[in-house]
């Protein structure tokens, strides 16, 4: 891969561009098609989680989160 990034973590709710739009645009770039993308967000609805899956997110963690759980998920999706 041309990039030096191993993982993208995004929120759903952001000011200038929403997380769903961001992930959709990232997935359109061939260099990032296989990049793991996690949502780390307060959003917990099944509907939002399904949208995340549909647009190519790798995983979903809800805030507040356990730092150890975050590390486990990061290790799982980056190895």
PALO-295549 format. One record per residue (C-alpha): x, y, z. Coordinates in steps of 0.25 Angstrom, whole numbers, plus 2048, in hexadecimal, padded with zeros to 3 digits. Each point is the difference from the previous one (the first is absolute). Example, Ala and Ser with C-alpha at 12.3 -4.5 7.8 and 13.67 -1.06 7.14 Angstrom:
BEGIN
8317EE81F 80680E7FE 
END
This chain:
BEGIN
800800800 80580E7FD 7FB80680D 8067FF80E 7F37FF807 7FC7F3807 7F3803805 7F580C7FF 7F880380C 7F48097FE 7F4806807 7F28007FA 7FD80E804 80B80A7FB 7FE80F7FD 8058027F2 7FD7F27FA 7F87F5806 8077F3803 7F87F87F6 8038097F5 80F800804 8007F1800 7F97FF7F3 80A8097F9 80C7F9806 7FB7F37FB 7FF8067F2 80F802800 8077F37FB 80C80280A 7F67FF80C 7F67F57FB 8067F6809 80380980C 7FA7FD80D 7F680B804 7FA80080E 7F5809805 80280580E 7F3807804 7F5803809 7F67FB7F6 7FB7F2804 7F47FE7F7 7FF7F37F8 7FC8097F4 80D808801 8097F3802 7F97FA7F3 80380D7F8 80F7FF805 8017F17FB 7F98047F3 80A80B7FD 80C7F7803 80380380F 8087F5806 7FB80180E 7F880980A 80480480E 7F6808809 80580B809 80380080B 8097F57FD 80A7F7808 80E8037FB 8047F2801 7F47FC7F7 80580A7F6 80E7FB800 7FA7F17FE 7F88057F4 80B8087FA 80A7F4801 7F57F77FA 7FD8087F4 80F8047FD 8067F2801 
END
